[in-house]
Amino acid sequence: MCIGCSGFASALSVAVDGGGAALSGPLDVQWGREVTQAVPRAGDGPLVLFADGRQKTFDLVVGADGAWSRVRPAVSPVTPHYTGVTTVETSLDDVDDSYPELGRPIGDGSVSVYGVNRSLSAQRNSGGHVKVCAPLDWNAGLDLADVEATRSSRSLLARWQRI
Ligand SMILES: Cc1cc2nc3c(=O)[nH]c(=O)nc-3n(C[C@H](O)[C@H](O)[C@H](O)COP(=O)(O)OP(=O)(O)OC[C@H]3O[C@@H](n4cnc5c(N)ncnc54)[C@H](O)[C@@H]3O)c2cc1C
C-alpha cells in the first residue's frame, strides 16, 4: 500500500523533531535554506552555495532535492525533459464498498494492465482511496482546456474492453 505524502511527511517530521533518534543520532536540520549550486572541488570537499548568499564546504553532499535538483548539475548535465507521454489521474474513494470488483485485484498494493501504447494503473492509498492513472490518447481529440468535456468524456477508455 502506498503511504500518502502527508502521512509520510509527518512520520519523517516526528523522526527528525524527536532528535533524530530513529535516524541514527541527533540531526541539525535547517529548514528553508535553499541550495542554489553545489561545486565539486579537487582535493577539497564540495562547496555548497545557498540562496541567502552564504556558502559552506562539506565532506559529503547528497543531492536529494528532486527532479529539478540544484546538486545534480555537479555530476551530470542531464535535465528533466518531456517524454511525450501525458498521464491523466483520477481517484476513487471507498473502493472496497463502492467498487469491490476493482478493490479485489488491487489488494493492498496496485494493479496495472498494459497494451500497445496504453496502460491503466490503479494504486491503493490509505483509507480506501485509490488513484487511477492512464496515459492520454492524443488521438482521442480531447481538448484539455475544456475541463467539463474532458471529465465527461469516455474516450480515455474507448480502446479498453470490459471483462
Ligand atoms: C503525484 C505523485 C505521485 C507519486 N506517487 C508515487 C508512489 O506512489 N510511489 C513512488 O514510489 N513514487 C511516487 N511518486 C514519485 C516520488 O514522489 C518521487 O520519485 C520521489 O519523491 C523523489 O524523491 P526525491 O527525494 O528525489 O525528491 P523529492 O521528494 O521531490 O524531494 C526533494 C526535496 O528537496 C527540496 N528541495 C528542492 N529544491 C531544493 C533546493 N534548491 N534547496 C533545498 N531543498 C530543495 C524540496 O523541498 C523537497 O523537500 C509520485 C510523484 C508524484 C508527483
The ligand as an ORCA input file, in Angstrom:
! r2SCAN-3c Opt
* xyz 0 1
  C       1.564     12.858     -7.744
  C       2.755     11.968     -7.498
  C       2.543     10.671     -7.019
  C       3.620      9.820     -6.777
  N       3.365      8.579     -6.297
  C       4.397      7.761     -6.040
  C       4.188      6.474     -5.471
  O       3.074      6.087     -5.184
  N       5.253      5.672     -5.256
  C       6.525      6.074     -5.557
  O       7.455      5.306     -5.334
  N       6.760      7.291     -6.073
  C       5.731      8.139     -6.314
  N       5.968      9.371     -6.838
  C       7.337      9.739     -7.151
  C       8.080     10.147     -5.868
  O       7.326     11.137     -5.190
  C       9.422     10.731     -6.278
  O      10.092      9.796     -7.104
  C      10.263     10.985     -5.024
  O       9.566     11.854     -4.170
  C      11.564     11.599     -5.420
  O      12.292     11.785     -4.208
  P      13.428     12.861     -4.135
  O      13.942     12.816     -2.736
  O      14.382     12.661     -5.266
  O      12.710     14.266     -4.415
  P      11.517     14.993     -3.685
  O      10.613     14.050     -2.970
  O      10.946     15.898     -4.719
  O      12.225     15.829     -2.543
  C      13.057     16.935     -2.862
  C      13.186     17.783     -1.627
  O      14.219     18.737     -1.870
  C      13.735     20.029     -1.547
  N      14.385     20.968     -2.471
  C      14.108     21.154     -3.783
  N      14.931     22.088     -4.292
  C      15.717     22.495     -3.268
  C      16.763     23.464     -3.170
  N      17.164     24.183     -4.226
  N      17.362     23.651     -1.964
  C      16.977     22.899     -0.899
  N      15.988     21.970     -0.925
  C      15.379     21.779     -2.099
  C      12.228     20.002     -1.736
  O      11.616     20.991     -0.931
  C      11.919     18.566     -1.278
  O      11.723     18.520      0.111
  C       4.924     10.258     -7.053
  C       5.148     11.553     -7.533
  C       4.072     12.396     -7.746
  C       4.340     13.818     -8.240
*
